[in-house]
């Protein structure tokens, strides 16, 4: 519990920086200096190290490079929760897992329903509203959830972690293309070596960290060349990190890495991704743009689909006694947390960038507008509901 509460405190600050970065991007992209912003995110940076040669824009390097580190941390958190944390307790696991499943299925169905067969509809964005942004959701909860039971915080955190795992699986299954099987075998070999490294360097934590770093970079580089989603292999690499402690009484190497990477990822990488991915121009948009099925599908998927899926399946599981409700919390508080799950933002923007990669700017703008709209509606509604529950209690 102590680790979870410390995590929540740091995420509250990270959520503020994340939101500020996105706001700056949108304002800049619609200012007289908009060309500077778009020139920056589209500027190409060639990288050559020996036979490794890649030339990508700042936006793509951020999505496929820096965000791989973010997913590595996500993988570390998922592994820790599965083996040592909340996900290791079956009784506590059932409700957030079922809620996460409902919260992934319902938004996708809402998006498909609004885009199937309609002019301007595009089914490629079905995955965009499935995700929950851990940093933003926990930041809002930290502000309005004081006085509410810790069980609700744990429920939200666990659900968001399961949701992240679902997003990673979606990325691996649907957004990896042109896969080179030979390179995949090399990646598998590197992952095996990464998993076995703890036996060769059992009492040398510093040396093991260096080995993990080198093998992670190599796995990432091979993933780019193999056509695999770097986010997927980053999570796989995280699962190879040992949970053993270097010495009795010390933290596990996995937790040490989580702590080491948490600050640069939460306060650097994720806000930078939000900055380069959130900016879009309102030029050419009108009220008719609000009727774009892609925008509506994402916005309503997040705001309506998420709350219906999370709360609906959680309510059913509790009624059928498949799972237990969070301790000392009522239906109103659980509904408020379900609303916060509709804050998609970082993960939704990431999925949108994958789903509509190299497509028309209008499609990307519609997705971004939908993500921002749905996330803001969910954040505001969730904050109002939870604030009232806090007053009532």
Secondary structure, DSSP 8 states (H G I E B T S, - for coil): -HHHHHHHHHHHHHHHHHHHHHHHHHHHHTSTTHHHHHHHHH-EEEEEETTEEEEEEHHHHIIIIIHHHHHHHHHHHHHHHHHTSGGG-HHHHHHHHHHHHHHHHHHHHHHHHHHTT-TT--GGGTTGGG---HHHHHHHHHHH-TTS-HHHHHHHHHHHHHHHHHHHHHHHHHS--S--HHHHHHHHHHHHHHHHHHHHTTT-HHHHHHHHHHHHHHHHHHHHHHT--HHHHHHHHHTTS---BSSTTS-BHHHHHHHHHHHHIIIIIHHHHHHHHH----TT--GGGGG-HHHHHHHHIIIIIHHHHHHHHHHHHHHTTSS---TT--HHHHHHHHHHTT--HHHHHHHHHHHTTT--HHHHHHHHHHHHHHHHHHHHHHHHHHHHHHHH-
